Amino acid sequence: MKNLTKYVMLITLLFLAVSCSEDEPEIILAKEGGPFEISELIGNWEATQGVFLRISDNLVVDIVADGGSLSLTVQSGDRCTFTVEPFGREAYTVSGEMYWGDYEGNDALIIVWDGSSPDEGSFFPVQGVELTATTFSLGCLSECGEYDFDNNGNFEVADLGFEFVRN
């Protein structure tokens, strides 16, 4: 019986050691180090394209082309607010803070949403992020957003493709 107890304790310790060593890597957030300074985004932006792609069936919705609107406001301190107003529906906002960081080994723009932890944020690989003097493009193919495709109150994971012009 003593040997069985020791054996069970050893297996338990090995299990704990293995499970603890396989934790997700810590997400490092920085305000500098990306292809541009996040502070360059400060101001108001209006979308010319606001595409949400539902992963499960490839349903595409462009709320701007459908008559709705999407805007982005970036404040000092890199706080951001997206205002989403689909045509014929009530507008809603989501807010967070922008950072540069790493996503699956690639540089990314990361938005940590209010009330969320960094690992629950939205990750936009730098290949999908572009800033010019008058435009800002933001896109991902990693289920970085959510949208209520059916207008039933349930948000579903989505890929995003946003094109903004500076107001």
N, C-alpha and C positions, 0 to 999 in steps of 0.2 A: 504494500500500500504506500509506503514511503517513497518507493521508486516511482510509482504512478504519479504521486503528488509532485515530485521533483520534475518529472517529465512534463506534466501539464504546465507547471510554472515556467519551465524553460521555453516551451512552445509559445506561451503567452508573451514572455519577454521578447522573443524573436519577432513575433507578430507586431508588437508595439514598436520595436526598433525599425522594422521595415516600413510600416505605415507612416511613422513620423518622418522618415528620411525621404519620402516621396511627396512631400508637400509641394504645392504650387510655388514657383519662384516668386519672391516679393516683387511687386511692381514699383519701379523707381520713377517718380514724377519729377519733372524739372520745368522751370519757366523759360529756360534758354536751351539752345542746342539743336533746334529744328531748322528746317530750310528757311524760316523767317521768324522774326520775333512775334510772339502772340500779341503783343501790344500794338502791332501794326494793324490788327483787326478792329481796334477800338472804333466804335461808331455804329451806324445803323445800316443794315443790309436788307435788300428785298430780293426774293427769289424770282428768277425767270424760269426755273425748273425745280420741281419738288417731287422727285420720284421715290416711291416706296415699292419694293418688290417683295411679295410674300413668297417665302421659300417653298412652302409645301406644294404649291401648284403654279408657281411662276406668274401669278397675277401681278400686273403692273398698274399702279395708280400714280398719275402726275397731278397733284392737287392744283397746281398753277394752270396747266392746260385745261383742267376741268372747271375752271372758273373760281377756284379758291385762292388762298394766298398763304405764303410762308415768309416770315421775316426773322432776322437774327439781329440782336443787339448785343454788342460786346462792350463791357465797361472796363474802366481801369481796374487793375487787380485781376484781369482776365476772367471776370465773371461773364457768363453768357446766358441769354434767354432766347429760346426759339418760340415764336408764336405761330401756331398751326391753325389755319382756318379753312377746312375743307368746304367746298361749295355746298350750301344748304344745311350746314351743321354749325354748331356752336364752336367758337374758337377755344383753344386751350394753350397753355404755356408749359414749357419744361425749362428748368434752369440748372446751371451747374458751373463748373470752373474748368478752364482749358489748361492743359499741360502738354509737354512733350514727354515721351517715354518709349517703352519697348513693348511690342506686341508680337509674340511668337518669333522672336529674334530679329524683328524689323523695327526701324524707327516708326513712330506713329504719333499722331495727334490724339490725345486722350481727353475725353470729357467725363469728369466725375460728376454725376448728377446729384443734386441736393438730396440728402438723406441716404445716399448710397456709399459703399466703400469703393476704393479704386478698382478692385477686380470686378465690380459690377458696372463699371463705366462703359462708354462707347469708345471703341478703338478704330481709328481711321489711319491705315498705313499711309506713309507719306506719298506713295504713288497715287493716291486718290485725293490728295490735298494740294491745291495750287492757289497762290495769291498773286494778283497783278495790281496795278495802281487802282483799278476800278472793279475788278471781279474777284470772287472767292469761290472756289469749287471744293466740294466736300463729298466724298463717296467712299463706300466700303462694300465688300462682298463677304462680310464676316458676321452677319446678323447683328449689326451694331445698333439697330433701332427697333422701334415698335410702332405699329399703326393699327387702328381699328378699321380693317378693310370692309367689314360687314355692317358697320354702324350699329353694333349690338352691345357696345360697352366693353367688349373684350379686346384688348390689344394683343396683337400677334407679332412675333419676331419678324424683322424685315431687314433687307439690305436697303441702302440709301444712295441716292444720287441727287445732290443739291447744287444748283448754280445760282450765285447771288451777284447782284450789282450793288455798289456802294450808293447810299442815298446822299 
